[in-house]
Amino acid sequence: MDYHFQRNYSGRPEAHFSMDHEAMGIWLTEELGSNRQQLEHLLQVVDSLEKGQRWEYFDDGNDYRLHLTRDHAEVRAALLDTEMGCDEMEELDYYDNESISHCGLDDFKTLLVCWQDFLNI
């Protein structure tokens, strides 16, 4: 999973990810952003998953849903869970990379720690 962080012209933090993980970058930028409390909470959740204290975790954001298990993380556009006709779903096939991303829990934890370090700069 390749990514880099930057601040836009107004100083807002942004995450940019490689093509197969674009949804992760959108989630990080739009849903988590610079919310340090939520970031700390997610790091605690990951820790509890690693220690076997919980099986999974769900967080419904405005546009994306986060699902964590003991071994993986998934970011999924909420739009994918709405009822649509077949023609509408076919049109969205081009946007799969922006709609859903997966990675291992250890990679997700590393991502959160890197984002935290970036925000503290």
MMTF fields as JSON, N, C-alpha, C and O atoms, coordinates in Angstrom:
{
  "mmtfVersion": "1.0.0",
  "mmtfProducer": "UNKNOWN",
  "numBonds": 483,
  "numAtoms": 484,
  "numGroups": 121,
  "numChains": 1,
  "numModels": 1,
  "chainsPerModel": [1],
  "groupsPerChain": [121],
  "chainIdList": ["A"],
  "bondAtomList": [4, 2, 8, 6, 12, 10, 16, 14, 20, 18, 24, 22, 28, 26, 32, 30, 36, 34, 40, 38, 44, 42, 48, 46, 52, 50, 56, 54, 60, 58, 64, 62, 68, 66, 72, 70, 76, 74, 80, 78, 84, 82, 88, 86, 92, 90, 96, 94, 100, 98, 104, 102, 108, 106, 112, 110, 116, 114, 120, 118, 124, 122, 128, 126, 132, 130, 136, 134, 140, 138, 144, 142, 148, 146, 152, 150, 156, 154, 160, 158, 164, 162, 168, 166, 172, 170, 176, 174, 180, 178, 184, 182, 188, 186, 192, 190, 196, 194, 200, 198, 204, 202, 208, 206, 212, 210, 216, 214, 220, 218, 224, 222, 228, 226, 232, 230, 236, 234, 240, 238, 244, 242, 248, 246, 252, 250, 256, 254, 260, 258, 264, 262, 268, 266, 272, 270, 276, 274, 280, 278, 284, 282, 288, 286, 292, 290, 296, 294, 300, 298, 304, 302, 308, 306, 312, 310, 316, 314, 320, 318, 324, 322, 328, 326, 332, 330, 336, 334, 340, 338, 344, 342, 348, 346, 352, 350, 356, 354, 360, 358, 364, 362, 368, 366, 372, 370, 376, 374, 380, 378, 384, 382, 388, 386, 392, 390, 396, 394, 400, 398, 404, 402, 408, 406, 412, 410, 416, 414, 420, 418, 424, 422, 428, 426, 432, 430, 436, 434, 440, 438, 444, 442, 448, 446, 452, 450, 456, 454, 460, 458, 464, 462, 468, 466, 472, 470, 476, 474, 480, 478],
  "bondOrderList": [1, 1, 1, 1, 1, 1, 1, 1, 1, 1, 1, 1, 1, 1, 1, 1, 1, 1, 1, 1, 1, 1, 1, 1, 1, 1, 1, 1, 1, 1, 1, 1, 1, 1, 1, 1, 1, 1, 1, 1, 1, 1, 1, 1, 1, 1, 1, 1, 1, 1, 1, 1, 1, 1, 1, 1, 1, 1, 1, 1, 1, 1, 1, 1, 1, 1, 1, 1, 1, 1, 1, 1, 1, 1, 1, 1, 1, 1, 1, 1, 1, 1, 1, 1, 1, 1, 1, 1, 1, 1, 1, 1, 1, 1, 1, 1, 1, 1, 1, 1, 1, 1, 1, 1, 1, 1, 1, 1, 1, 1, 1, 1, 1, 1, 1, 1, 1, 1, 1, 1],
  "groupList": [{"groupName": "MET", "atomNameList": ["N", "CA", "C", "O"], "elementList": ["N", "C", "C", "O"], "formalChargeList": [0, 0, 0, 0], "bondAtomList": [1, 0, 2, 1, 3, 2], "bondOrderList": [1, 1, 2], "singleLetterCode": "M", "chemCompType": "L-PEPTIDE LINKING"}, {"groupName": "ASP", "atomNameList": ["N", "CA", "C", "O"], "elementList": ["N", "C", "C", "O"], "formalChargeList": [0, 0, 0, 0], "bondAtomList": [1, 0, 2, 1, 3, 2], "bondOrderList": [1, 1, 2], "singleLetterCode": "D", "chemCompType": "L-PEPTIDE LINKING"}, {"groupName": "TYR", "atomNameList": ["N", "CA", "C", "O"], "elementList": ["N", "C", "C", "O"], "formalChargeList": [0, 0, 0, 0], "bondAtomList": [1, 0, 2, 1, 3, 2], "bondOrderList": [1, 1, 2], "singleLetterCode": "Y", "chemCompType": "L-PEPTIDE LINKING"}, {"groupName": "HIS", "atomNameList": ["N", "CA", "C", "O"], "elementList": ["N", "C", "C", "O"], "formalChargeList": [0, 0, 0, 0], "bondAtomList": [1, 0, 2, 1, 3, 2], "bondOrderList": [1, 1, 2], "singleLetterCode": "H", "chemCompType": "L-PEPTIDE LINKING"}, {"groupName": "PHE", "atomNameList": ["N", "CA", "C", "O"], "elementList": ["N", "C", "C", "O"], "formalChargeList": [0, 0, 0, 0], "bondAtomList": [1, 0, 2, 1, 3, 2], "bondOrderList": [1, 1, 2], "singleLetterCode": "F", "chemCompType": "L-PEPTIDE LINKING"}, {"groupName": "GLN", "atomNameList": ["N", "CA", "C", "O"], "elementList": ["N", "C", "C", "O"], "formalChargeList": [0, 0, 0, 0], "bondAtomList": [1, 0, 2, 1, 3, 2], "bondOrderList": [1, 1, 2], "singleLetterCode": "Q", "chemCompType": "L-PEPTIDE LINKING"}, {"groupName": "ARG", "atomNameList": ["N", "CA", "C", "O"], "elementList": ["N", "C", "C", "O"], "formalChargeList": [0, 0, 0, 0], "bondAtomList": [1, 0, 2, 1, 3, 2], "bondOrderList": [1, 1, 2], "singleLetterCode": "R", "chemCompType": "L-PEPTIDE LINKING"}, {"groupName": "ASN", "atomNameList": ["N", "CA", "C", "O"], "elementList": ["N", "C", "C", "O"], "formalChargeList": [0, 0, 0, 0], "bondAtomList": [1, 0, 2, 1, 3, 2], "bondOrderList": [1, 1, 2], "singleLetterCode": "N", "chemCompType": "L-PEPTIDE LINKING"}, {"groupName": "SER", "atomNameList": ["N", "CA", "C", "O"], "elementList": ["N", "C", "C", "O"], "formalChargeList": [0, 0, 0, 0], "bondAtomList": [1, 0, 2, 1, 3, 2], "bondOrderList": [1, 1, 2], "singleLetterCode": "S", "chemCompType": "L-PEPTIDE LINKING"}, {"groupName": "GLY", "atomNameList": ["N", "CA", "C", "O"], "elementList": ["N", "C", "C", "O"], "formalChargeList": [0, 0, 0, 0], "bondAtomList": [1, 0, 2, 1, 3, 2], "bondOrderList": [1, 1, 2], "singleLetterCode": "G", "chemCompType": "PEPTIDE LINKING"}, {"groupName": "PRO", "atomNameList": ["N", "CA", "C", "O"], "elementList": ["N", "C", "C", "O"], "formalChargeList": [0, 0, 0, 0], "bondAtomList": [1, 0, 2, 1, 3, 2], "bondOrderList": [1, 1, 2], "singleLetterCode": "P", "chemCompType": "L-PEPTIDE LINKING"}, {"groupName": "GLU", "atomNameList": ["N", "CA", "C", "O"], "elementList": ["N", "C", "C", "O"], "formalChargeList": [0, 0, 0, 0], "bondAtomList": [1, 0, 2, 1, 3, 2], "bondOrderList": [1, 1, 2], "singleLetterCode": "E", "chemCompType": "L-PEPTIDE LINKING"}, {"groupName": "ALA", "atomNameList": ["N", "CA", "C", "O"], "elementList": ["N", "C", "C", "O"], "formalChargeList": [0, 0, 0, 0], "bondAtomList": [1, 0, 2, 1, 3, 2], "bondOrderList": [1, 1, 2], "singleLetterCode": "A", "chemCompType": "L-PEPTIDE LINKING"}, {"groupName": "ILE", "atomNameList": ["N", "CA", "C", "O"], "elementList": ["N", "C", "C", "O"], "formalChargeList": [0, 0, 0, 0], "bondAtomList": [1, 0, 2, 1, 3, 2], "bondOrderList": [1, 1, 2], "singleLetterCode": "I", "chemCompType": "L-PEPTIDE LINKING"}, {"groupName": "TRP", "atomNameList": ["N", "CA", "C", "O"], "elementList": ["N", "C", "C", "O"], "formalChargeList": [0, 0, 0, 0], "bondAtomList": [1, 0, 2, 1, 3, 2], "bondOrderList": [1, 1, 2], "singleLetterCode": "W", "chemCompType": "L-PEPTIDE LINKING"}, {"groupName": "LEU", "atomNameList": ["N", "CA", "C", "O"], "elementList": ["N", "C", "C", "O"], "formalChargeList": [0, 0, 0, 0], "bondAtomList": [1, 0, 2, 1, 3, 2], "bondOrderList": [1, 1, 2], "singleLetterCode": "L", "chemCompType": "L-PEPTIDE LINKING"}, {"groupName": "THR", "atomNameList": ["N", "CA", "C", "O"], "elementList": ["N", "C", "C", "O"], "formalChargeList": [0, 0, 0, 0], "bondAtomList": [1, 0, 2, 1, 3, 2], "bondOrderList": [1, 1, 2], "singleLetterCode": "T", "chemCompType": "L-PEPTIDE LINKING"}, {"groupName": "VAL", "atomNameList": ["N", "CA", "C", "O"], "elementList": ["N", "C", "C", "O"], "formalChargeList": [0, 0, 0, 0], "bondAtomList": [1, 0, 2, 1, 3, 2], "bondOrderList": [1, 1, 2], "singleLetterCode": "V", "chemCompType": "L-PEPTIDE LINKING"}, {"groupName": "LYS", "atomNameList": ["N", "CA", "C", "O"], "elementList": ["N", "C", "C", "O"], "formalChargeList": [0, 0, 0, 0], "bondAtomList": [1, 0, 2, 1, 3, 2], "bondOrderList": [1, 1, 2], "singleLetterCode": "K", "chemCompType": "L-PEPTIDE LINKING"}, {"groupName": "CYS", "atomNameList": ["N", "CA", "C", "O"], "elementList": ["N", "C", "C", "O"], "formalChargeList": [0, 0, 0, 0], "bondAtomList": [1, 0, 2, 1, 3, 2], "bondOrderList": [1, 1, 2], "singleLetterCode": "C", "chemCompType": "L-PEPTIDE LINKING"}],
  "groupTypeList": [0, 1, 2, 3, 4, 5, 6, 7, 2, 8, 9, 6, 10, 11, 12, 3, 4, 8, 0, 1, 3, 11, 12, 0, 9, 13, 14, 15, 16, 11, 11, 15, 9, 8, 7, 6, 5, 5, 15, 11, 3, 15, 15, 5, 17, 17, 1, 8, 15, 11, 18, 9, 5, 6, 14, 11, 2, 4, 1, 1, 9, 7, 1, 2, 6, 15, 3, 15, 16, 6, 1, 3, 12, 11, 17, 6, 12, 12, 15, 15, 1, 16, 11, 0, 9, 19, 1, 11, 0, 11, 11, 15, 1, 2, 2, 1, 7, 11, 8, 13, 8, 3, 19, 9, 15, 1, 1, 4, 18, 16, 15, 15, 17, 19, 14, 5, 1, 4, 15, 7, 13],
  "groupIdList": [1, 2, 3, 4, 5, 6, 7, 8, 9, 10, 11, 12, 13, 14, 15, 16, 17, 18, 19, 20, 21, 22, 23, 24, 25, 26, 27, 28, 29, 30, 31, 32, 33, 34, 35, 36, 37, 38, 39, 40, 41, 42, 43, 44, 45, 46, 47, 48, 49, 50, 51, 52, 53, 54, 55, 56, 57, 58, 59, 60, 61, 62, 63, 64, 65, 66, 67, 68, 69, 70, 71, 72, 73, 74, 75, 76, 77, 78, 79, 80, 81, 82, 83, 84, 85, 86, 87, 88, 89, 90, 91, 92, 93, 94, 95, 96, 97, 98, 99, 100, 101, 102, 103, 104, 105, 106, 107, 108, 109, 110, 111, 112, 113, 114, 115, 116, 117, 118, 119, 120, 121],
  "secStructList": [7, 7, 3, 3, 3, 3, 3, 7, 6, 6, 1, 7, 3, 3, 3, 3, 3, 7, 4, 4, 4, 2, 2, 2, 2, 2, 0, 0, 0, 0, 0, 0, 6, 6, 7, 2, 2, 2, 2, 2, 2, 2, 2, 2, 2, 2, 2, 2, 2, 2, 6, 6, 1, 7, 1, 3, 3, 3, 3, 3, 7, 1, 1, 3, 3, 3, 3, 3, 3, 1, 1, 3, 3, 3, 3, 3, 3, 4, 4, 4, 4, 1, 7, 7, 7, 2, 2, 2, 2, 2, 2, 2, 4, 4, 4, 2, 2, 2, 2, 3, 3, 3, 3, 3, 2, 2, 2, 2, 2, 2, 2, 2, 2, 2, 2, 2, 2, 2, 2, 6, 7],
  "xCoordList": [0.861, 0.0, 0.907, 1.601, 0.899, 1.705, 0.844, -0.279, 1.383, 0.641, 1.616, 2.776, 1.107, 1.843, 0.83, -0.331, 1.309, 0.462, 0.962, 2.154, 0.041, 0.396, -0.699, -1.766, -0.429, -1.449, -1.84, -0.992, -3.132, -3.585, -3.309, -2.715, -3.728, -3.444, -3.983, -3.473, -5.017, -5.567, -5.009, -5.425, -4.072, -3.445, -4.137, -3.722, -5.184, -5.925, -5.126, -4.615, -5.007, -4.248, -4.988, -6.209, -4.214, -4.771, -3.906, -2.684, -4.553, -3.852, -4.088, -5.225, -3.03, -3.113, -2.547, -1.424, -3.338, -2.989, -2.858, -3.38, -2.149, -2.037, -3.419, -4.366, -3.509, -4.788, -5.629, -6.847, -5.062, -5.856, -6.35, -7.136, -5.896, -6.27, -6.802, -6.728, -7.326, -7.811, -8.885, -8.916, -9.757, -10.826, -10.249, -10.822, -9.122, -8.475, -8.039, -8.189, -7.51, -7.091, -8.257, -8.175, -9.341, -10.529, -11.085, -11.443, -11.156, -11.643, -10.767, -11.274, -9.448, -8.522, -8.668, -8.682, -8.775, -8.884, -10.245, -10.329, -11.311, -12.655, -13.316, -13.962, -13.165, -13.867, -13.064, -13.611, -11.777, -10.951, -10.366, -10.437, -9.794, -9.224, -8.251, -7.408, -8.357, -7.446, -8.102, -7.716, -9.082, -9.771, -8.866, -8.891, -8.083, -7.108, -7.762, -7.216, -8.927, -9.649, -10.06, -9.879, -10.607, -11.031, -9.813, -9.872, -8.73, -7.499, -6.99, -6.618, -6.972, -6.555, -7.493, -7.053, -8.779, -9.759, -9.489, -9.512, -9.235, -8.975, -7.701, -7.652, -6.682, -5.452, -5.722, -5.148, -6.585, -6.971, -7.768, -7.587, -8.646, -9.426, -8.498, -8.649, -7.541, -6.585, -5.816, -5.608, -5.399, -4.683, -5.545, -5.052, -6.814, -7.698, -7.943, -8.101, -7.975, -8.101, -6.849, -6.936, -5.69, -4.423, -4.292, -3.727, -4.81, -4.731, -5.837, -5.891, -6.721, -7.807, -8.93, -9.703, -9.033, -10.067, -11.394, -12.419, -11.374, -12.6, -12.409, -11.284, -13.537, -13.482, -13.455, -12.733, -14.25, -14.331, -14.829, -15.25, -14.768, -15.175, -15.768, -15.238, -16.861, -17.49, -17.599, -17.88, -17.378, -17.586, -18.214, -17.602, -19.433, -20.126, -19.854, -20.279, -19.151, -18.907, -19.998, -21.031, -19.772, -20.755, -20.869, -21.972, -19.722, -19.714, -19.047, -19.248, -18.256, -17.509, -17.703, -17.924, -17.617, -17.717, -16.382, -15.759, -15.962, -14.734, -15.1, -15.929, -14.479, -14.691, -13.315, -12.499, -13.075, -11.816, -12.072, -13.041, -11.207, -11.226, -9.832, -8.963, -9.628, -8.328, -7.21, -6.032, -7.567, -6.507, -6.615, -5.68, -7.72, -7.785, -8.621, -9.383, -8.433, -9.197, -9.843, -9.236, -11.076, -11.778, -12.443, -13.093, -12.274, -12.975, -13.887, -13.448, -15.165, -16.163, -17.1, -17.597, -17.336, -18.275, -19.67, -20.121, -20.351, -21.706, -22.64, -23.625, -22.343, -23.152, -23.256, -24.256, -22.231, -22.245, -23.302, -23.694, -23.755, -24.739, -26.166, -27.081, -26.361, -27.708, -28.27, -27.52, -29.568, -30.239, -30.176, -30.61, -29.622, -29.549, -29.886, -29.766, -30.308, -30.555, -29.249, -28.193, -29.313, -28.119, -27.395, -26.165, -28.147, -27.521, -26.724, -25.63, -27.278, -26.58, -25.31, -24.28, -25.369, -24.197, -23.102, -21.925, -23.458, -22.467, -21.739, -20.535, -22.458, -21.833, -20.817, -19.849, -21.011, -20.1, -18.882, -17.969, -18.835, -17.695, -16.381, -15.341, -16.415, -15.2, -14.636, -13.462, -15.455, -15.06, -14.778, -14.743, -14.576, -14.321, -13.137, -13.191, -12.067, -10.884, -11.161, -10.506, -12.113, -12.481, -13.576, -13.941, -14.102, -15.235, -14.897, -15.579, -13.847, -13.528, -12.026, -11.395, -11.472, -10.055, -9.898, -10.65, -8.901, -8.583, -7.091, -6.286, -6.743, -5.341, -5.29, -6.309, -4.128, -3.967, -4.085, -3.853, -4.445, -4.597, -3.272, -3.255, -2.155, -0.848, -0.518, 0.041, -0.859, -0.65, -1.55, -1.14, -2.769, -3.697, -3.177, -3.253, -2.649, -2.08, -0.904, -0.792, -0.03, 1.103, 0.61, 1.168, -0.434, -1.031, -1.515, -1.239, -2.229, -2.738, -1.611, -1.697, -0.562, 0.583, 1.287, 1.685, 1.44, 2.06, 1.202, 1.728, -0.112, -1.035, -0.943, -0.938, -0.87, -0.731, 0.569, 0.567, 1.658, 2.947, 2.869, 3.403, 2.198, 2.042, 1.241, 1.597, 0.171, -0.651, 0.084, -0.222, 1.047, 1.793, 2.917, 3.578, 3.144, 4.221, 3.849, 4.618],
  "yCoordList": [-1.163, 0.0, 1.225, 1.491, 1.954, 3.166, 4.392, 4.502, 5.307, 6.517, 7.625, 7.381, 8.832, 9.978, 10.986, 11.012, 11.809, 12.816, 14.2, 14.407, 15.127, 16.52, 17.41, 16.936, 18.671, 19.652, 20.426, 20.785, 20.678, 21.426, 22.92, 23.312, 23.726, 25.167, 25.859, 26.908, 25.282, 25.892, 25.251, 25.601, 24.318, 23.684, 22.422, 21.828, 22.008, 20.793, 19.551, 19.478, 18.564, 17.351, 16.485, 16.343, 15.91, 15.036, 13.797, 13.858, 12.674, 11.414, 10.98, 10.974, 10.622, 10.16, 8.747, 8.496, 7.827, 6.414, 5.907, 6.501, 4.797, 4.136, 3.673, 3.611, 3.356, 3.088, 2.022, 2.184, 0.977, -0.084, 0.256, -0.493, 1.373, 1.723, 3.155, 3.757, 3.682, 5.059, 5.312, 6.379, 4.344, 4.519, 4.743, 5.485, 4.11, 4.291, 5.756, 6.336, 6.334, 7.737, 8.689, 9.67, 8.399, 9.245, 9.154, 10.168, 7.932, 7.757, 8.516, 9.214, 8.378, 9.029, 10.545, 11.216, 11.079, 12.525, 13.059, 14.046, 12.41, 12.944, 12.52, 13.337, 11.271, 10.754, 10.952, 11.391, 10.632, 10.768, 12.172, 12.81, 12.641, 13.987, 14.219, 13.368, 15.346, 15.685, 15.477, 16.116, 14.593, 14.285, 13.391, 12.167, 14.007, 13.274, 12.333, 11.273, 12.715, 11.837, 10.538, 9.456, 10.645, 9.452, 8.614, 7.384, 9.269, 8.564, 7.753, 6.59, 8.364, 7.653, 6.481, 5.397, 6.716, 5.652, 4.473, 3.319, 4.759, 3.689, 2.925, 1.706, 3.617, 2.929, 2.011, 0.926, 2.437, 1.579, 0.371, -0.735, 0.578, -0.522, -1.542, -2.746, -1.065, -1.961, -2.744, -3.949, -2.066, -2.739, -3.842, -4.94, -3.562, -4.572, -5.738, -6.876, -5.464, -6.541, -7.415, -8.642, -6.77, -7.513, -8.392, -9.484, -7.916, -8.669, -9.704, -10.427, -9.778, -10.747, -10.373, -11.236, -9.094, -8.635, -8.341, -8.17, -8.282, -8.115, -8.806, -9.037, -9.133, -9.839, -8.889, -9.109, -7.827, -6.896, -5.539, -5.374, -4.577, -3.209, -2.604, -2.799, -1.875, -1.165, 0.308, 0.663, 1.162, 2.595, 3.138, 3.1, 3.64, 4.23, 5.718, 6.461, 6.151, 7.571, 8.171, 7.544, 9.365, 10.019, 9.333, 9.066, 9.047, 8.465, 7.098, 6.36, 6.752, 5.495, 4.757, 5.365, 3.436, 2.577, 1.879, 1.406, 1.826, 1.139, -0.156, -0.17, -1.243, -2.545, -3.128, -3.345, -3.376, -3.953, -5.323, -5.516, -6.274, -7.579, -7.813, -6.944, -8.973, -9.273, -9.384, -9.363, -9.502, -9.62, -8.676, -8.601, -7.954, -7.034, -5.787, -5.714, -4.814, -3.565, -3.364, -3.629, -2.896, -2.605, -1.249, -0.939, -0.452, 0.813, 0.643, 0.233, 0.964, 0.717, 1.91, 2.402, 2.369, 3.467, 3.03, 1.951, 3.849, 3.537, 3.365, 2.632, 4.026, 3.941, 2.503, 2.135, 1.689, 0.306, -0.536, -1.591, -0.08, -0.83, -0.363, -0.786, 0.5, 0.963, 0.122, -0.491, 0.097, -0.682, 0.086, 1.234, -0.578, 0.013, -1.047, -2.247, -0.58, -1.496, -1.969, -1.389, -2.997, -3.575, -2.57, -2.518, -1.772, -0.789, 0.246, 0.64, 0.679, 1.651, 1.051, 1.723, -0.197, -0.852, -1.031, -0.873, -1.356, -1.515, -0.201, -0.199, 0.912, 2.212, 2.52, 3.236, 2.0, 2.256, 1.344, 1.556, 0.337, -0.576, 0.159, -0.276, 1.261, 2.027, 2.674, 3.043, 2.812, 3.524, 2.608, 3.074, 1.321, 0.374, 0.778, 0.639, 1.277, 1.647, 2.796, 2.918, 3.63, 4.736, 4.339, 5.128, 3.128, 2.698, 1.702, 1.651, 0.903, -0.123, -0.407, -0.5, -0.541, -0.861, -1.824, -1.784, -2.693, -3.664, -3.593, -3.251, -3.919, -4.107, -4.923, -5.116, -5.391, -6.117, -5.181, -3.978, -5.729, -4.905, -4.247, -3.099, -4.969, -4.395, -3.215, -2.219, -3.316, -2.189, -1.011, 0.145, -1.307, -0.254, 0.475, 1.7, -0.286, 0.327, 1.227, 2.343, 0.742, 1.549, 2.827, 3.901, 2.711, 3.879, 4.892, 6.084, 4.437, 5.355, 6.038, 7.231, 5.304, 5.884, 6.916, 7.977, 6.614, 7.57, 8.826, 9.938, 8.649, 9.789, 10.635, 11.864, 9.97, 10.666, 11.479, 12.639, 10.883, 11.587, 12.777, 13.845, 12.595, 13.683, 14.837, 16.0, 14.526, 15.583, 16.356, 17.523, 15.723, 16.386, 17.269, 17.943, 17.281, 18.121, 19.592, 20.459],
  "zCoordList": [0.0, 0.0, 0.0, 0.981, -1.081, -1.198, -0.921, -1.414, -0.131, 0.186, 0.577, 0.91, 0.525, 1.061, 1.593, 1.186, 2.511, 3.145, 2.756, 2.528, 2.686, 2.418, 2.972, 3.362, 3.002, 3.39, 2.143, 1.327, 2.009, 0.845, 1.047, 2.051, 0.122, 0.153, 1.395, 1.786, 2.027, 3.244, 4.519, 5.623, 4.367, 5.517, 6.001, 6.996, 5.308, 5.685, 5.3, 4.182, 6.206, 5.884, 4.864, 4.914, 3.936, 2.91, 2.777, 2.916, 2.507, 2.274, 0.832, 0.359, 0.144, -1.24, -1.308, -0.873, -1.86, -1.892, -3.319, -4.262, -3.451, -4.744, -5.208, -4.424, -6.478, -7.117, -6.414, -6.34, -5.913, -5.297, -3.894, -3.314, -3.35, -1.981, -1.856, -0.786, -2.931, -2.92, -1.866, -1.254, -1.654, -0.661, 0.728, 1.526, 1.023, 2.319, 2.482, 3.557, 1.432, 1.479, 1.631, 2.37, 0.932, 1.044, 2.461, 3.059, 2.998, 4.364, 5.353, 6.231, 5.207, 6.137, 6.073, 7.105, 4.87, 4.679, 5.102, 5.832, 4.644, 4.834, 6.144, 6.799, 6.527, 7.7, 8.987, 9.999, 8.952, 10.154, 10.254, 11.304, 9.166, 9.14, 10.271, 10.552, 10.915, 12.008, 13.38, 14.359, 13.446, 14.694, 15.542, 15.415, 16.392, 17.196, 18.201, 18.504, 18.72, 19.658, 18.981, 19.54, 17.788, 17.046, 16.65, 16.662, 16.306, 15.964, 17.15, 16.997, 18.324, 19.543, 19.833, 20.215, 19.647, 19.859, 18.919, 19.349, 17.647, 16.686, 17.027, 16.863, 17.492, 17.9, 19.093, 19.181, 20.003, 21.133, 20.652, 21.161, 19.676, 19.117, 18.464, 18.674, 17.677, 17.028, 18.082, 17.938, 19.131, 20.215, 20.835, 21.094, 21.072, 21.672, 20.714, 21.155, 19.411, 18.427, 18.428, 18.388, 18.474, 18.487, 19.73, 19.669, 20.843, 22.103, 22.243, 23.237, 21.251, 21.299, 22.238, 22.657, 22.577, 23.502, 22.813, 23.474, 21.511, 20.728, 19.385, 18.941, 18.743, 17.462, 16.278, 15.305, 16.372, 15.252, 15.732, 16.877, 14.823, 15.137, 13.872, 12.778, 14.02, 12.913, 13.261, 14.405, 12.278, 12.461, 11.182, 10.115, 11.298, 10.158, 10.115, 11.0, 9.094, 8.896, 8.029, 7.798, 7.558, 6.698, 5.343, 4.866, 4.722, 3.384, 3.315, 2.35, 4.328, 4.335, 5.648, 6.696, 5.572, 6.755, 6.956, 6.006, 8.192, 8.565, 9.263, 10.172, 8.835, 9.471, 9.782, 8.885, 11.066, 11.502, 12.098, 12.833, 11.784, 12.421, 12.986, 12.9, 13.554, 14.15, 13.123, 13.482, 11.856, 10.856, 9.668, 8.871, 9.519, 8.379, 8.667, 9.63, 7.778, 7.827, 6.462, 5.425, 6.483, 5.234, 5.347, 6.346, 4.32, 4.178, 2.973, 1.899, 3.165, 2.125, 2.027, 3.04, 0.821, 0.617, 1.03, 0.645, 1.802, 2.251, 1.064, 1.15, -0.03, -1.244, -1.748, -2.364, -1.493, -1.965, -1.254, -1.753, -0.11, 0.658, 0.424, 1.129, -0.557, -0.88, -2.018, -2.778, -2.126, -3.167, -4.482, -4.574, -5.499, -6.829, -7.861, -7.613, -9.013, -10.113, -10.732, -10.479, -11.525, -12.151, -13.034, -13.037, -13.783, -14.665, -13.877, -14.282, -12.756, -11.914, -11.326, -11.269, -10.892, -10.31, -11.35, -11.028, -12.589, -13.649, -13.901, -14.158, -13.828, -14.035, -12.954, -13.21, -11.755, -10.644, -10.647, -9.849, -11.511, -11.559, -11.775, -11.281, -12.502, -12.769, -11.508, -11.471, -10.489, -9.287, -8.106, -6.967, -8.348, -7.262, -6.403, -5.181, -7.014, -6.246, -5.294, -4.258, -5.63, -4.763, -3.781, -2.909, -3.915, -3.111, -2.021, -0.998, -2.224, -1.239, -1.236, -2.288, -0.04, 0.132, 1.293, 2.267, 1.167, 2.215, 2.513, 1.648, 3.737, 4.104, 5.387, 6.049, 5.725, 6.971, 8.16, 8.037, 9.307, 10.51, 10.886, 11.329, 10.712, 11.037, 10.128, 10.588, 8.838, 7.929, 8.289, 8.189, 8.705, 9.107, 10.339, 10.426, 11.287, 12.489, 12.126, 12.633, 11.251, 10.79, 10.126, 10.346, 9.315, 8.661, 9.689, 9.556, 10.707, 11.733, 12.49, 12.782, 12.811, 13.521, 12.637, 13.119, 11.359, 10.432, 10.282, 10.233, 10.21, 10.115, 11.381, 11.317, 12.526, 13.802, 13.825, 14.238, 13.39, 13.325, 12.387, 12.687, 11.242, 10.284, 10.884, 10.698, 11.597, 12.208, 13.275, 13.519, 13.914, 14.993, 14.479, 15.27, 13.196, 12.633, 12.752, 12.338]
}
